[in-house]
Amino acid sequence: MTSPKPPRNGPYREYYADGTIKKACRYRNGKLHGACKFYFNDGRLWAAGKFRDGKIHGPWTWNRKTGGRMATGSFIDGKQHGLWKRYQKNGKLMDEGRWKDGKKTGAWKIYDKAGKVRQTKTFK
């Protein structure tokens, strides 16, 4: 019989088969906790944010593989919360609005390719 591995603690990295960094995170008592970064297979940053006790928590950013920002937003205990923005491939805003406890709330603006407000939707 083999004894179970102790829970992972501290910094942890994963790599693609070619040795390029894939993930750089921190663990506490076997759960993701603290800063975490994910990378595309070419080594460029895909996403960055934090975890708390195994749940995604706090501000996050995501980037496109082709370059430029894809989205920004925050979480509280694993649920989307606060202002979120998504971007078009041309760098202009795609949409923006607020989340509360994992649900869209209030006015959300949707933009056209030129970055001008095309529509506003309201969520309760």
C-alpha positions as CSV (number, residue, x, y, z in Angstrom):
1,M,0.0,0.0,0.0
2,T,1.2,3.5,-0.8
3,S,0.7,6.3,1.5
4,P,-1.3,9.3,0.2
5,K,0.7,12.3,-1.0
6,P,0.6,15.3,1.3
7,P,-1.4,18.2,0.1
8,R,0.4,20.6,-2.3
9,N,1.6,23.8,-0.6
10,G,3.5,26.8,-2.0
11,P,4.4,27.6,-5.6
12,Y,3.6,25.1,-8.3
13,R,4.4,25.1,-12.1
14,E,3.2,23.0,-15.0
15,Y,4.8,22.9,-18.4
16,Y,3.9,22.0,-21.9
17,A,5.7,18.9,-23.4
18,D,8.3,21.2,-25.0
19,G,9.1,22.8,-21.6
20,T,7.3,26.0,-22.1
21,I,5.5,27.3,-18.9
22,K,1.8,26.4,-18.9
23,K,0.7,27.4,-15.4
24,A,2.3,29.1,-12.4
25,C,0.2,29.1,-9.2
26,R,0.3,28.8,-5.5
27,Y,-1.4,26.2,-3.3
28,R,-2.3,26.0,0.3
29,N,-3.4,22.8,1.9
30,G,-3.9,21.2,-1.5
31,K,-6.1,24.1,-2.8
32,L,-5.3,26.9,-5.2
33,H,-4.6,29.9,-3.1
34,G,-3.0,33.2,-4.2
35,A,-1.7,34.4,-7.5
36,C,-2.1,32.2,-10.6
37,K,-1.1,32.7,-14.2
38,F,-1.9,30.6,-17.2
39,Y,0.1,30.7,-20.5
40,F,-0.5,29.9,-24.1
41,N,1.8,27.2,-25.6
42,D,4.1,29.9,-27.0
43,G,4.8,31.3,-23.4
44,R,2.7,34.4,-23.7
45,L,0.3,35.2,-20.8
46,W,-3.3,34.0,-21.3
47,A,-4.9,34.7,-17.9
48,A,-3.9,36.1,-14.5
49,G,-5.7,36.4,-11.2
50,K,-6.0,34.8,-7.8
51,F,-7.7,32.0,-6.0
52,R,-8.8,31.8,-2.4
53,D,-9.2,28.4,-0.8
54,G,-9.6,26.7,-4.1
55,K,-12.1,29.2,-5.6
56,I,-11.4,31.9,-8.2
57,H,-11.4,35.2,-6.3
58,G,-10.6,38.8,-7.0
59,P,-9.7,40.6,-10.3
60,W,-8.7,38.6,-13.4
61,T,-7.6,39.5,-16.9
62,W,-7.6,37.3,-20.1
63,N,-5.6,37.9,-23.2
64,R,-6.0,36.8,-26.8
65,K,-3.6,34.4,-28.4
66,T,-3.3,36.8,-31.3
67,G,-2.5,39.7,-28.9
68,G,-4.6,42.2,-27.0
69,R,-6.9,42.0,-24.1
70,M,-9.9,39.7,-24.3
71,A,-11.7,40.4,-21.0
72,T,-11.4,41.8,-17.4
73,G,-13.5,41.0,-14.5
74,S,-13.7,40.0,-10.8
75,F,-14.9,37.1,-8.7
76,I,-16.0,36.7,-5.1
77,D,-15.8,33.1,-3.8
78,G,-16.0,31.6,-7.3
79,K,-18.9,33.8,-8.6
80,Q,-18.6,36.6,-11.1
81,H,-19.0,39.9,-9.2
82,G,-18.4,43.6,-10.1
83,L,-17.6,45.3,-13.3
84,W,-16.7,43.1,-16.3
85,K,-15.5,44.1,-19.8
86,R,-15.0,42.1,-22.9
87,Y,-13.1,43.3,-25.9
88,Q,-13.3,42.8,-29.6
89,K,-10.3,41.6,-31.6
90,N,-9.8,45.2,-32.7
91,G,-9.3,46.2,-29.1
92,K,-12.6,48.1,-28.8
93,L,-15.1,47.2,-26.1
94,M,-17.5,44.4,-27.0
95,D,-19.7,44.8,-23.9
96,E,-19.5,45.8,-20.3
97,G,-21.6,45.6,-17.2
98,R,-21.8,44.4,-13.6
99,W,-22.3,41.0,-12.1
100,K,-23.6,40.3,-8.6
101,D,-23.3,36.8,-7.0
102,G,-22.8,35.2,-10.5
103,K,-25.7,37.0,-12.2
104,K,-25.8,39.9,-14.6
105,T,-27.3,43.0,-13.0
106,G,-28.1,46.6,-14.0
107,A,-27.4,48.1,-17.4
108,W,-25.1,46.3,-19.8
109,K,-23.7,48.2,-22.8
110,I,-23.1,46.4,-26.1
111,Y,-20.8,48.0,-28.5
112,D,-20.4,47.9,-32.3
113,K,-17.1,47.3,-34.2
114,A,-16.2,51.0,-33.9
115,G,-16.6,51.0,-30.1
116,K,-19.9,53.0,-30.1
117,V,-22.8,51.8,-27.9
118,R,-25.2,49.8,-30.1
119,Q,-27.5,48.6,-27.4
120,T,-28.2,48.7,-23.7
121,K,-29.8,45.7,-21.8
122,T,-31.0,45.9,-18.3
123,F,-30.8,42.9,-15.9
124,K,-32.5,42.7,-12.5
